[in-house]
Amino acid sequence: MGIVTSSPAPLAFPNADLIIRTSDKKEFKVHKNIMAMISEVFKDMMSLDDINPPRPPLGNSKPDLPVVDITESSPVISNLLKLIYHSPPPNSITLDDMLHLFHTMHKYQGAFGCARIQTGPQVIGLDDTVQDLFLANIDAKKTPMRLYAIAKKYSLNRISDSLLPAIVILDLRSLSNQSMSREIDFLPFREYHKLIFFAKQRASLILKAIESATL
């Protein structure tokens, strides 16, 4: 069994009432009510007491907090909790980091996608926050089809919309199997043909513009 370590501030709150322990044995001290609000899965786990009970205190020491063990690694959970608690974002974030975030948000269900978090006079959706982080840090135009399919899978509409201009210039019918990523399977057949339709419409408009200019 690995050595258990605690996360540094700001992800170790002194008034926390729950510990999230990651696969690499790092503990994050958080708040039950916030995790229940943001994730239906955590809400169900806590309502069903599907957590490790706290150990009784020894002497005058404080009782340990209840623990939820999860399969994600500490870097993934650290990035996610920074978004949830509106802590300063990571100094740098890679495409793989973002894909892990998307997957984890999806795994812990729904509320991650639709939750609205009150921050003073503002109400912010977590899906908006994660899409802002993606659009500010990732050059999606290098692999637009792959990332469009991923964005569609996780209903990240601002990301998918931002990729459309880079996709409609592609000849989708001539793409080889080798150039198509496995994530393309996330795209429904109807969605794929919608992209082909948009590409045709674009080509038709360009052709009309050229014909008009030469008359």
C-alpha positions in Angstrom: 0.0 0.0 0.0 1.4 3.4 -1.0 2.0 6.3 1.4 -1.0 8.5 1.8 -0.4 12.3 1.5 -2.6 15.3 1.9 -3.1 17.9 -0.9 -1.6 21.3 -0.3 -3.8 24.5 0.0 -6.1 25.6 -1.5 -7.4 22.1 -1.9 -7.3 21.1 1.8 -9.9 23.1 3.6 -9.7 23.4 7.4 -13.5 23.1 7.7 -13.8 20.1 5.3 -16.1 17.2 6.2 -15.0 14.7 3.5 -11.8 13.3 2.1 -11.5 12.3 -1.5 -8.6 9.8 -1.8 -7.2 9.2 -5.3 -5.6 6.2 -6.9 -2.1 7.4 -6.1 -3.1 7.9 -2.4 -3.4 11.6 -2.3 -6.1 13.0 -0.1 -8.2 16.1 -0.9 -10.2 17.6 2.0 -13.5 19.0 0.6 -17.1 19.7 1.5 -19.9 17.2 1.2 -22.5 19.8 0.3 -20.5 21.1 -2.6 -19.6 17.7 -4.0 -23.3 16.6 -3.6 -24.4 19.7 -5.5 -21.9 19.3 -8.3 -22.1 15.5 -8.8 -25.1 13.2 -8.7 -22.7 10.3 -8.1 -21.2 11.8 -5.0 -24.6 12.8 -3.8 -25.8 9.2 -4.1 -22.6 7.8 -2.5 -23.1 10.0 0.5 -26.8 9.4 0.9 -26.2 5.6 0.8 -23.2 5.9 3.1 -21.0 4.4 0.4 -17.9 5.9 2.0 -15.3 4.7 4.4 -16.5 5.6 7.9 -14.2 7.8 10.0 -12.0 6.2 12.6 -12.8 7.0 16.3 -10.6 9.7 17.8 -7.7 8.7 20.1 -7.6 10.6 23.4 -8.3 14.3 22.7 -7.5 14.1 19.0 -10.1 15.1 16.4 -12.0 12.3 14.7 -10.9 11.5 11.2 -13.1 12.5 8.3 -15.0 10.0 6.1 -13.2 9.0 3.0 -14.2 8.3 -0.6 -11.8 6.3 -2.6 -11.8 6.9 -6.3 -9.9 5.5 -9.3 -8.7 8.8 -10.8 -5.2 10.1 -10.2 -4.4 13.2 -8.1 -3.5 15.5 -11.1 -6.9 14.9 -12.7 -8.8 15.5 -9.4 -6.7 18.5 -8.6 -7.5 20.1 -11.9 -11.2 19.3 -11.5 -11.4 20.6 -7.9 -9.7 23.9 -8.9 -12.5 24.4 -11.4 -15.2 23.5 -8.9 -13.7 25.8 -6.1 -12.7 28.5 -8.6 -9.1 28.3 -7.5 -6.4 29.7 -9.8 -6.3 27.4 -12.9 -3.2 25.3 -13.7 -0.2 27.1 -15.1 -0.3 24.9 -18.2 -2.7 22.2 -19.3 -2.3 19.7 -22.1 -4.8 18.1 -24.4 -4.5 14.9 -22.4 -5.3 16.8 -19.2 -8.4 18.2 -20.8 -9.5 14.8 -22.1 -9.1 13.3 -18.6 -11.2 16.2 -17.3 -14.0 15.6 -19.8 -14.0 11.9 -19.0 -14.1 12.4 -15.2 -16.9 15.0 -15.5 -18.9 12.6 -17.6 -18.2 9.6 -15.2 -19.4 11.5 -12.2 -22.4 12.5 -14.1 -24.6 15.1 -15.1 -24.4 17.7 -12.5 -20.8 18.3 -13.6 -22.2 19.3 -17.0 -25.2 21.3 -15.9 -24.5 22.6 -12.4 -24.6 26.3 -11.8 -22.3 27.6 -9.1 -23.2 30.8 -7.2 -20.1 33.0 -6.9 -21.2 36.3 -5.5 -23.5 38.0 -8.0 -22.5 35.6 -10.8 -23.8 32.1 -11.6 -21.3 30.0 -13.5 -21.8 26.6 -15.1 -19.0 24.1 -14.7 -19.3 23.1 -18.3 -18.7 26.8 -19.3 -15.6 26.9 -17.1 -14.0 23.8 -18.6 -14.8 24.9 -22.1 -13.2 28.3 -21.4 -10.1 26.5 -20.1 -10.0 24.3 -23.3 -10.5 27.2 -25.8 -7.8 29.3 -24.0 -5.1 26.6 -24.0 -5.6 24.0 -26.7 -4.9 24.4 -30.4 -7.8 22.3 -31.6 -7.2 22.9 -35.3 -4.4 20.3 -35.5 -6.9 17.5 -35.0 -10.3 19.1 -35.6 -12.3 15.9 -36.4 -11.1 14.0 -33.4 -11.8 16.9 -31.0 -15.2 17.6 -32.6 -16.2 14.0 -32.0 -15.1 14.3 -28.4 -16.9 17.6 -27.9 -20.1 16.1 -29.3 -19.8 13.0 -27.0 -19.6 15.2 -23.9 -22.1 17.9 -25.2 -19.5 20.6 -25.2 -21.3 22.8 -27.7 -19.0 25.8 -27.6 -16.0 23.7 -28.4 -17.8 21.8 -31.3 -19.1 25.1 -32.7 -15.6 26.6 -32.7 -14.2 23.6 -34.7 -16.8 23.7 -37.5 -14.9 26.2 -39.7 -11.8 23.9 -39.6 -13.9 20.9 -40.4 -16.0 22.1 -43.3 -12.8 22.7 -45.3 -11.9 19.0 -45.1 -12.8 16.5 -47.7 -14.4 14.1 -45.3 -15.1 11.4 -47.8 -11.5 11.1 -48.8 -10.1 10.7 -45.2 -8.4 7.4 -44.8 -9.1 5.0 -41.9 -5.5 5.7 -40.7 -6.2 9.5 -40.5 -9.4 9.0 -38.6 -9.0 8.6 -34.8 -11.0 6.1 -32.8 -13.0 8.9 -31.3 -14.8 9.3 -34.6 -17.0 6.4 -33.4 -18.5 8.9 -31.0 -20.1 10.7 -34.0 -23.6 9.5 -34.9 -24.1 8.7 -38.6 -26.5 11.7 -38.9 -23.9 14.1 -37.5 -21.3 12.9 -39.9 -23.6 13.5 -42.9 -24.5 16.9 -41.5 -20.9 17.8 -41.7 -20.7 16.7 -45.3 -23.8 18.8 -46.0 -22.2 21.9 -44.5 -19.0 21.2 -46.5 -21.0 21.0 -49.7 -22.9 24.2 -48.9 -19.6 26.0 -48.3 -18.1 24.8 -51.6 -21.3 25.8 -53.4 -21.2 29.4 -52.0 -17.5 29.7 -52.8 -18.2 28.6 -56.4 -21.1 31.1 -56.8 -18.8 33.9 -55.5 -16.1 33.0 -58.0 -18.6 32.8 -60.9 -20.1 36.2 -59.9 -16.6 37.8 -59.8 -15.7 36.6 -63.2 -18.9 37.8 -64.9 
